Amino acid sequence: MMSLLRQRKTPINQAAVAPETKSTADDGIVRIGLPSLIALRHSAESLPLAAGRILAPGSGNYRSPFKGRGMEFDEVRPYMQGDDARTLDWRVTARTGRPHTKLFREERERAVLLWVDLRNPMFFATQGAFKAVRAAQAAALLGWSAVYQGDRIGGLVFSDTAHIELRPKRGKAALLHLLSQIASHPNWQGRQQSVHPADAGNGLNQALARLRRVAQPGSLICLFSDFSGLNEQGIAHLVQLARHCEILFGAVNDPLDADLPPPGTYRVGDGEKFLSVMTADKTLRERYRQRFLAQQTALQQLCNHHRMRWLPLLTADDPLRTLQRGLGVRA
């Protein structure tokens, strides 16, 4: 777990807290406990994941960005006065010579998949809380919202070396099991296995491949990651998923990802090992800034082109407020 600090200032890491108070004081900052994820159930009532009319901050009423439980084809019958002409079945009409219309019934439930990144890069922050904490909190909020809508809950929790895959199931128990898997993941204990930089994106791209096997057409997929190491293969998986599913693309980043701190000398550490970083070089600072901007622009364009909902989430932000803004909900 890494954190950045100015010399002689306190880091955001586990070493800054006394051992006897670490478990409670660090909760929601460098780790997340199951009780904290359960407690988010009340806040989730303000997040819409089903079709309906909701209030936008400045433009009146509009429909939820997600379709919710949709309509499933049931049967074809002869057209009757008052039927919607848009539902005419032209093939049957042409074959029989008489107008026929399609009938639909509401689907009983929808699968909501929570895809949570717990790789090494996610255990980092200079403000607010670790990326992994924000990802877990955002996933829990949407998970509780899905439970209230009667949807099936499943997910995939992954790190650099392990993947926990949970098939969608109905009810609160399914979400509690998923949240338990997130909160009890061994990476919260700071024992992450080192990964070679060339292999840093393998876990993420493999997790997207696994997600394709789990996701059913019509599913709502909520992705929470910093997407470091995303390659062309991973992008191809995302494009295929977007063809048949609704995707919320939660890009989790720290302010340091976007811009280096003011010129000076800083210490970066994980509580055990530290190194110094100097940020006085203007050319280095600008190159760093432009690289992040290019990455984020490419991801946002990918979302726009394939109708994925772009949702940036900063470690310094409140995940509930961020989700409300992203879903067009008045706080």
C-alpha positions in Angstrom: 0.0 0.0 0.0 1.5 3.3 -1.1 1.0 6.9 0.1 2.6 10.2 -0.8 3.6 12.9 1.7 5.6 16.1 1.9 8.6 15.7 4.1 7.9 15.7 7.8 4.1 15.5 7.2 1.9 12.5 8.2 1.2 9.9 5.5 -2.2 8.4 4.7 -1.2 4.8 5.5 -1.5 2.2 8.1 1.8 3.1 9.8 0.4 6.5 10.8 -2.1 4.9 13.3 -1.3 3.2 16.5 -1.8 -0.6 16.4 -4.5 -0.6 19.1 -6.7 1.9 17.1 -5.8 0.9 13.6 -8.8 -1.4 12.9 -11.4 1.3 13.7 -9.5 4.5 12.8 -8.5 3.2 9.3 -11.9 1.9 8.3 -13.1 3.9 5.4 -9.6 5.3 4.7 -7.1 2.5 4.0 -9.5 -0.4 4.4 -13.2 -1.1 4.5 -15.1 -3.4 6.9 -18.3 -5.3 6.2 -20.3 -3.3 8.8 -19.4 -0.1 6.9 -20.5 -1.5 3.6 -23.8 -2.7 5.2 -24.4 0.7 6.7 -24.5 2.2 3.2 -27.9 0.5 2.6 -29.8 3.6 3.8 -27.9 6.0 1.5 -28.5 3.7 -1.4 -32.2 4.5 -1.4 -31.4 7.7 -3.3 -29.8 6.0 -6.2 -32.1 4.9 -9.1 -31.2 1.7 -11.0 -34.7 1.0 -12.3 -36.7 2.8 -15.0 -38.7 5.7 -13.7 -38.9 9.5 -13.5 -36.2 11.2 -11.4 -35.1 14.8 -10.9 -32.1 16.2 -12.7 -30.1 19.0 -11.1 -31.1 21.6 -13.6 -33.3 20.2 -16.4 -36.5 19.0 -14.8 -37.7 15.4 -15.1 -36.1 12.7 -17.2 -35.8 9.0 -17.3 -33.3 7.0 -15.4 -30.0 6.4 -17.3 -30.6 2.7 -16.8 -33.4 0.7 -18.4 -34.2 -1.4 -15.3 -36.2 -4.5 -15.8 -37.1 -4.5 -19.5 -39.7 -6.1 -21.6 -39.5 -9.7 -22.8 -41.2 -11.0 -26.0 -44.2 -13.2 -25.1 -46.4 -14.0 -28.2 -47.9 -12.7 -31.5 -51.6 -12.2 -32.0 -53.8 -10.5 -34.6 -53.7 -6.7 -34.5 -56.6 -5.1 -32.6 -57.8 -1.5 -32.6 -55.7 0.5 -30.1 -52.5 -1.6 -30.4 -49.3 0.3 -30.9 -48.3 0.3 -34.5 -44.7 0.2 -33.5 -45.1 -3.4 -32.2 -46.4 -4.8 -35.5 -44.7 -8.1 -36.5 -44.1 -7.4 -40.2 -42.9 -10.9 -41.0 -46.1 -12.6 -39.6 -48.2 -9.9 -41.2 -46.6 -10.5 -44.6 -46.9 -14.3 -44.3 -50.6 -14.3 -43.3 -51.8 -11.3 -45.1 -53.4 -10.0 -41.8 -51.8 -7.5 -39.4 -50.3 -9.1 -36.3 -48.7 -7.4 -33.3 -46.1 -8.6 -30.8 -47.0 -8.9 -27.1 -44.4 -8.4 -24.4 -44.3 -9.1 -20.7 -42.2 -7.4 -18.1 -39.1 -9.3 -17.1 -39.2 -10.3 -13.5 -35.6 -9.4 -12.7 -32.4 -8.1 -14.0 -28.8 -9.1 -13.3 -26.6 -6.4 -11.8 -22.9 -7.3 -11.8 -20.4 -5.4 -9.6 -16.8 -5.6 -10.9 -14.4 -4.4 -8.2 -10.6 -3.9 -8.7 -8.5 -4.8 -5.7 -5.1 -4.9 -7.5 -2.0 -3.3 -6.0 -2.4 0.2 -7.7 -5.8 0.5 -6.1 -4.3 0.7 -2.6 -3.0 4.2 -2.9 -4.2 7.7 -2.0 -2.9 11.2 -1.2 -6.3 12.5 -0.3 -9.5 11.1 1.0 -9.3 7.3 1.0 -7.6 4.5 -1.0 -8.9 3.9 -4.5 -9.9 0.4 -3.3 -12.0 1.9 -0.5 -13.9 4.2 -2.9 -14.5 1.4 -5.3 -15.9 -0.9 -2.6 -18.1 1.9 -1.3 -19.5 2.8 -4.7 -20.1 -0.9 -5.5 -21.9 -1.4 -2.2 -24.2 1.7 -2.8 -25.2 0.4 -6.2 -25.6 -3.1 -4.8 -28.0 -2.0 -2.2 -30.0 0.0 -4.7 -30.2 -3.1 -6.9 -31.5 -5.1 -4.0 -34.3 -2.5 -3.4 -35.3 -2.9 -7.0 -35.5 -6.7 -6.8 -32.6 -7.3 -9.2 -30.2 -10.3 -9.0 -26.8 -9.5 -7.6 -23.5 -10.9 -8.8 -20.0 -9.8 -9.2 -16.3 -10.3 -9.8 -13.7 -9.2 -7.2 -10.2 -9.5 -8.5 -6.6 -8.7 -7.6 -3.3 -9.2 -9.5 -3.3 -12.9 -8.6 -6.8 -14.0 -7.7 -10.4 -13.7 -9.1 -13.5 -14.3 -7.0 -16.5 -14.8 -9.3 -20.1 -14.8 -7.9 -23.0 -15.6 -10.2 -26.1 -13.4 -10.0 -28.5 -14.5 -7.3 -31.7 -13.0 -5.9 -32.0 -11.3 -2.5 -30.1 -9.5 0.2 -28.0 -12.6 1.0 -26.4 -12.5 -2.4 -25.2 -9.0 -1.9 -24.0 -9.6 1.7 -21.9 -12.5 0.4 -20.4 -10.3 -2.3 -19.7 -7.5 0.2 -18.1 -10.0 2.6 -15.8 -11.2 -0.2 -14.7 -7.6 -0.8 -14.2 -6.7 2.9 -12.3 -9.9 3.7 -9.9 -9.8 0.7 -6.3 -10.4 1.9 -5.0 -7.3 0.1 -6.5 -5.1 2.8 -3.9 -6.5 5.1 -1.0 -5.1 3.1 0.4 -8.4 1.9 0.1 -7.9 -1.8 2.3 -10.0 -4.0 4.7 -7.9 -6.1 3.9 -7.9 -9.8 6.3 -7.1 -12.6 5.4 -3.8 -14.4 5.0 -5.7 -17.7 2.3 -7.9 -16.1 0.5 -5.1 -14.2 -2.5 -5.2 -16.5 -2.9 -9.0 -16.7 -5.3 -9.2 -13.8 -7.5 -6.5 -15.1 -7.7 -7.8 -18.7 -8.3 -11.4 -17.4 -11.1 -10.1 -15.2 -12.8 -8.5 -18.2 -12.5 -11.8 -20.1 -14.1 -13.6 -17.1 -16.8 -11.0 -16.9 -17.8 -11.7 -20.5 -18.5 -15.3 -19.5 -20.7 -14.3 -16.6 -22.7 -11.4 -18.0 -26.0 -12.2 -19.6 -27.5 -10.0 -22.3 -29.5 -7.2 -20.6 -27.3 -7.1 -17.5 -26.2 -3.9 -15.8 -22.5 -4.0 -15.2 -20.9 -1.5 -12.8 -17.1 -1.3 -13.2 -14.9 0.3 -10.5 -11.2 0.5 -11.3 -8.4 2.9 -12.1 -8.0 0.8 -15.3 -4.2 0.9 -15.2 -2.8 -1.6 -17.6 -5.9 -1.8 -19.8 -4.8 -3.0 -23.2 -6.3 -3.6 -26.6 -7.5 -7.0 -25.5 -9.3 -5.6 -22.5 -10.9 -2.9 -24.7 -12.2 -5.5 -27.0 -13.8 -7.3 -24.1 -15.5 -4.0 -23.0 -16.8 -3.4 -26.5 -18.3 -6.8 -26.7 -19.9 -6.4 -23.3 -21.4 -3.0 -24.3 -23.2 -4.6 -27.3 -25.5 -6.6 -25.1 -25.3 -5.0 -21.6 -25.6 -1.6 -19.9 -22.2 -0.5 -18.5 -21.4 2.1 -15.8 -17.7 2.9 -16.2 -16.5 4.0 -12.8 -12.9 5.4 -13.3 -11.4 5.7 -9.8 -8.4 8.1 -9.5 -6.4 10.0 -7.0 -5.6 13.7 -7.6 -2.0 12.8 -7.8 -2.8 10.6 -10.9 -3.8 13.8 -12.8 -1.1 16.2 -11.6 2.1 16.1 -9.6 2.1 18.1 -6.3 3.7 21.5 -6.1 7.5 21.6 -6.8 9.4 20.0 -3.9 10.7 16.8 -2.5 8.2 14.2 -1.3 8.4 10.8 0.3 6.4 7.9 -1.1 6.0 4.8 1.1 4.0 1.8 2.1 4.7 2.0 5.8 7.8 0.0 5.6 9.8 1.2 2.6 10.1 4.8 1.4 11.7 6.7 -1.4 12.0 10.4 -2.4 10.3 12.0 -5.4 11.3 15.4 -6.7 8.8 17.4 -8.7 10.6 20.6 -9.6 11.1 19.8 -13.3 8.5 21.7 -15.3 8.9 19.5 -18.3 8.4 16.4 -16.3 5.3 17.9 -14.6 3.7 18.8 -17.9 4.5 15.5 -19.5 3.0 13.7 -16.5 -0.2 15.9 -16.7 -0.6 15.4 -20.5 -0.2 11.6 -20.2 -3.0 11.3 -17.7 -5.2 13.6 -19.7 -4.7 11.6 -22.9 -5.5 8.3 -21.0 -8.7 9.7 -19.5 -9.8 11.3 -22.8 -9.3 8.0 -24.6 -11.4 6.1 -22.0 -14.2 8.7 -22.1 -14.3 8.5 -25.9 -14.5 4.8 -25.7 -17.5 5.1 -23.4 -19.2 7.7 -25.6 -18.7 5.6 -28.7 -20.1 2.4 -27.2 -22.8 4.0 -25.0 -21.1 3.2 -21.7 -21.9 5.6 -18.9 -18.7 7.5 -17.9 -18.4 8.1 -14.2 -15.2 9.6 -12.8 -14.7 9.0 -9.1 -11.9 10.7 -7.1 -10.5 9.4 -3.9 -11.1 12.9 -2.3 -14.8 12.8 -3.2 -17.9 11.3 -1.5 -18.9 8.3 -3.5 -22.6 8.8 -2.8 -22.5 12.4 -4.1 -20.5 11.3 -7.1 -23.0 8.6 -8.0 -25.9 10.9 -7.5 -24.4 13.5 -9.9 -23.5 10.8 -12.4 -27.0 9.3 -12.4 -28.7 12.7 -12.5 -30.2 12.6 -9.0 -30.9 15.6 -6.9 -29.1 15.2 -3.6 
